[in-house]
Amino acid sequence: MASTDEISITKLNHDDLNEWAALFKDYIKFYGTSLPEEQYEKTFQRILDSESDLNALVMRERQGESQETKMVGIAHFFPQQTPWSEKQMMLLNDLFVDPSLRGKGLGRKMIQAVADLSKEMGCLRLQWVTKHDNVQARRLYDTMADASFVQYRMGL
């Protein structure tokens, strides 16, 4: 995983529920929606379940001179099959960095950490979507990947 003196990117661990849930709630709120409260615990448990394909990386910022850290970013991702290759694709489903820290390259570091892990897992590519009006994120994404497809969603 990525690491600097003040920032580290690690896997989620059992003690992270409250910090992770707070960031995930902020992410859900950013997109103008909501989840039932119990869904946060269910999702957290799926991420920790070694039988599940749902993965997460979290970004932690060291607080001052102490060894204590604060979680400041989350990324959720999972592999998908494609009939175009025997290799899987990795879908970066959620990416969120604390708004007070945006514009400092942390989103790029999170995407690169997911890409590195995806490459280690033998994936064909990493892909993600964002809302068309998420201008700040799209400025970053446009420097890292192609956006040559339009996504359609049909609720079931």
N, C-alpha and C positions, 0 to 999 in steps of 0.2 A: 504494500500500500504506500501511498505518498506520505511524505513527512518533511516538515521544516522545523525550525526551532519553536515556532509558535502555533503552527497548524499541523494536524495529523489527520489522516483518513484511515479509518479502521472498519472492521465489521461491527455489527451491532452485537451487544452482549446482554445477558439477562438483567443487568442492573440499569439498563438504559430506558426502560419503558416511559417514565415520566418526561424526560427530556425529549425523547424521540416523538412521543405523542404530542407534545406542545408544538414542535416544528411541523409535524404532519397536519395538525389542526390548522396552523397558520397557512399551510399550503392549500388545504381544502377551502379555507376562507378566501384566499387569494383568487380562487377560481369561482367564487360566488356560489358555493354549494355547501352541503353539510352531510355528515355521516352520523348514524346512530352512535352514541357513546361507546357501546359494547363492541363496535366494529374496530376501534383502535386496538383493543386488547386482542381480538381475534387476528387482526393483521400482524401484530407484533409476534404472536405465537407462531403464525405461519412462517414468518421470516426466520425465526429461530429453529423451526422444525427442519431437521436434516433431510427429511423425505419430501419436502416441498421445494419447488423450483423458484419460489419467490426469494429474492436476495436483497440485501441492503448494505450500503456503505454509509458511514456517517463521518462528518467532518467535525473535529474538535479543535478548539482554540485554547491554548494554555493561558491561564489567568495570572498575569504578573510574574513574580519570581517563584511562585509556588508551583507544585506539580499538578495542581487541580486544573481541570479542563471544563469547558462549557461546550456543549454540542451546538454547532452553528449551521450545519447543513446536513441534508439527507438525500440519498438517491436510492430509488427502488427499481429493480430490474429483474428480468426473467428471460430465459431462452425460449425461442419459438422455432418450430420446424418450418421448412419451406420445400416445396416440390422441386425447386430449382437447384438444390444442392443437398448432399448428404450432411453437410455442416449445418448447424443451427445458426439462427440470427439471434442477437441479443436485443431485447426491447427495453430501453430506458423509459420506464413508465412515469416516474415522478422525480423531479429534481427541485430542491428548494434550498436556498441559502438565506440566512437571516438578512432581512432588507437593509439593516444598518451597515452590513459588510459588503454590499454589492458594489460592483465596479472595481474590485481589487483582484480579479482573476481567480476567485475561489470557485465559481461555477465551472470555469475551464478546467481547473484541477480535479473537480469531482467527475466531470465527463471523461477526462483522460484516465482517471483511476478505474472507472467502469470499463472503458475501452481496453485498458491493459489487462484487467481481469478477464474480460470477454475473449481477448486474444489468447490468454493462457488456457482458457477453456476450449479453444479450437473453433470459436465462432467465426462465421463468414463475414459478418459486419455487425455494427452497432447502429440502431436506428431509434428515433424518437419523434414525437409530435409536440406541438405547442399550439395554443390558440393564435389565430392570425393577428390579433391585436396585442399580443405580448411583445411589444416593440423592443424593450430592453433585452429580453432574452434572445430574440431573433437576431439582434446585432451580433451577439456572441455566436449563436448557432451558425449563422451564415459564414463565419470565419473557420468553422470546424468541419462542416459537412454540406452535402448537396441537399436541396429541397426541391426535388423534381416531381414529387407526387402530391396529390390532394387526398386527404383522408375523409371518408364518409362514415357516418355512424347511423345505425338503425337500432332503436331501442326495441328490446324484445320482452 
